[in-house]
């Protein structure tokens, strides 16, 4: 058991759009990613929920109902089966929690690296 400093982990990645795994929890993968000026395609995760926690910065989550702003220190859970896409303008750093195998090149805008 070792404490994880999410901001330090995100700062150490050095590249945008690269998901770095920082932990596992009950079949879920915790990843950090740095994103700037990026809007992914709409997509759906049919079998699992997805959590976005904003470590630093902010973004908007777009769904069929509109845009939902999410600020630093906040998180949002996207229920399975929900059509969505993140809209990121300024540099933002995220923790994402999702069922192992959920995030992949077919449903993440081709941004995932092991």
N, C-alpha and C positions, 0 to 999 in steps of 0.2 A: 504494500500500500504506500503510494507516494502522492502527495498533493500535486495538482497540475495548475499552473498559472496560465489561463487561457490566452491572455493578452501576449505574454511572452512566447507562447507556442505560435500564435498567429503572426507575430512580428518576425519569428525565426524562419518562416516559410520562404520568404524572399521572392516569390513569384505570385502573380495574380492567378486566380481560377484553379488552383491546385488544392484538392481536399487532402488534408493530412489527418490520418486516424490518430486520435489521442486517447482512446479508451473503448472499452466494451462493457455493456451492462445488460444482462438478461436477454441476450440475443440482439441487442441494439448496438450500432456503431456510433461513436461520438467522433465527429470530425470538425476541424477548424478550416476556414477558407477566407481568403481576402478577395474582395470583389470590387471592381470600379467600372462605372459606365457600361453596364451590361444588363440586357433584358433577355431572359431565356424564353424559349418557345413555351407555349402552354403545354402542360402535361398533366397526367393523372397517375397516382400510385394506387392501384386497385386493392392491394392487400395490406397496406400499412399506413399509419399516420406518419407525419413528418414534423419535427420541431425545428424552428429557426430561433436562436437566441442571439441578439445583437450585442457583441462584446464592445464594439466601438463603431460609431457612425449611425446610419439609419438606412431604411429601404422601404419600399412599398410592396406589399403582396397583392397581386392582381388576381381576382377571381371573376367568375361570371357576374357577381353582384357589384363589382367595382374595385377600387383601390383601398387598401387598408394600410395606413402608415404604422411602422414599427420602429421605435426609437432605441437608442443605446440603453442597455440595461433591461430591455423588454424581450419577451419571447412570444411567439405565436405558434399554435399547433394547427397544422393543416390536416383535417380528417381524411382518412382513406376515401378514395373515390371522388375527391374534390379537384376540379380542373383549376389549375393555378399556374402562376409564374412570378418569380421575383423580379422586381424592377429596381435596379441599383444605379444611382447617379454618381455620388461621391464615394471615395474609398470607404468601405465598410468591412468589418471583420465579424465573422459569424462562428458560432458553434451550432452544428447541426446534429440532431439525434434522429436516427431512423433504423428500422429493422435491417439487419445485415442482408445485403444483396439488393436493397431498394434503389440506391443511387448507382446509376451506371451510365454508360455513354449513350444509351438509347433514350433515357428520360431526364438527362441533366444538362443538355446542351453541349455534350462532348467535352466535359470539363474534368472528369474524374481520373485520378491517377492513384495507383496503389502505392 
